[in-house]
Amino acid sequence: MHNIYTTGEEKLNHYLDYLEIVKLLQEFDKLKRTNFDQDQNTLFRCTLKPRFYKEEDNMKTMNLTINPKIKQDEEKNILDYGEVYESYTKIKDQENKNLVNNRLIDMFDDDLKLPFEMLRKKEIHLLNK
């Protein structure tokens, strides 16, 4: 009898942990929507992703997010590089950069930042001709 109770309690706690995680994710999403404008939200979705580790023989790194993705709607989960680049340049070109924008640029994925910076330099060079 005690074993059934313990098993049931463990399953209930496990389920409640999932509910708590979902609740926290919803609250986090609300904070993003209230504190970020559209360009900031776009850049935030392309910040560096955490690396997760899995114990194996030689402790390999699992990067679960090979390509950053922006949630366009419920059916699509694609990255619109044009939208991201436009948001990136708007934030980079602002005269009065705030702390949030500076942090977003610092946290922005280097795999995207490098080509975007190269493209910006080419655009600036073409405009100055």
C-alpha positions in Angstrom: 0.0 0.0 0.0 2.8 2.4 0.9 4.5 1.7 -2.4 1.4 2.6 -4.4 1.0 5.8 -2.5 4.7 6.7 -3.1 4.4 5.9 -6.8 1.3 8.0 -7.1 2.8 10.9 -5.2 5.9 10.8 -7.5 3.8 10.8 -10.6 1.7 13.7 -9.3 4.7 15.7 -8.4 6.2 15.0 -11.8 3.0 16.2 -13.5 2.9 19.3 -11.3 6.5 20.1 -12.3 5.4 20.2 -15.9 2.5 22.4 -15.1 4.8 24.8 -13.3 7.2 24.9 -16.2 4.4 25.7 -18.6 3.1 28.4 -16.3 6.6 30.0 -16.1 7.0 29.9 -19.8 3.6 31.6 -20.3 4.7 34.3 -17.8 8.0 34.8 -19.6 6.2 35.1 -22.9 4.0 37.8 -21.4 7.0 39.7 -20.1 8.6 39.6 -23.6 5.4 40.9 -25.2 5.1 43.8 -22.7 8.8 44.8 -22.5 10.0 44.3 -26.1 9.0 46.1 -29.3 8.7 44.0 -32.5 12.3 44.5 -33.5 13.6 43.6 -30.0 11.4 40.5 -29.9 12.7 39.4 -33.3 16.3 39.7 -32.2 15.6 38.0 -28.9 14.4 34.9 -30.7 17.8 34.8 -32.4 20.0 35.1 -29.3 22.5 32.4 -28.5 20.8 29.2 -27.4 22.1 27.3 -24.3 24.1 24.1 -24.9 22.9 21.0 -23.2 25.1 18.2 -22.0 24.4 14.5 -22.0 26.4 12.1 -20.0 28.1 9.6 -22.2 31.5 8.0 -22.4 33.2 11.2 -23.4 30.7 13.9 -22.4 29.8 15.2 -25.9 28.1 18.6 -26.3 24.6 18.4 -27.7 23.5 21.6 -29.4 19.8 21.1 -29.6 19.2 24.2 -31.7 21.3 24.0 -34.8 19.4 26.8 -36.6 17.5 29.5 -34.7 13.8 29.6 -35.7 11.2 32.3 -35.4 7.7 31.2 -34.7 5.7 32.9 -37.5 2.4 31.2 -36.6 1.2 27.9 -35.2 1.7 26.0 -38.4 5.1 27.4 -39.6 8.3 27.6 -37.6 10.7 29.2 -40.1 13.3 31.9 -39.8 12.7 35.0 -42.0 16.2 36.3 -42.4 14.9 39.4 -44.1 12.8 40.3 -41.1 15.6 39.5 -38.7 18.1 41.6 -40.7 15.7 44.5 -40.9 15.2 44.4 -37.1 18.9 44.0 -36.5 19.8 47.1 -38.6 17.0 49.2 -37.1 18.3 48.5 -33.6 22.0 48.9 -34.6 21.3 52.2 -36.4 19.3 53.8 -33.5 21.0 56.9 -32.3 19.9 56.5 -28.7 20.6 52.9 -28.0 19.3 51.7 -24.7 20.6 49.0 -22.4 18.1 46.4 -23.6 19.1 47.0 -27.3 22.8 46.8 -26.4 22.3 43.5 -24.6 20.2 42.0 -27.4 23.0 42.9 -29.9 25.6 41.4 -27.6 23.6 38.2 -27.1 22.7 37.9 -30.8 23.8 34.7 -32.5 27.3 35.1 -33.9 26.3 32.8 -36.8 23.9 35.5 -37.9 25.7 38.6 -36.6 28.8 38.1 -38.8 27.0 37.9 -42.2 24.6 40.7 -41.1 27.6 42.9 -40.3 29.2 42.1 -43.6 26.0 42.9 -45.4 25.6 46.2 -43.5 29.1 47.2 -44.5 28.4 46.5 -48.2 25.2 48.5 -48.0 26.9 51.4 -46.4 29.8 51.2 -48.9 27.2 51.3 -51.8 25.3 54.2 -50.3 28.6 56.2 -49.9 29.6 55.8 -53.6 
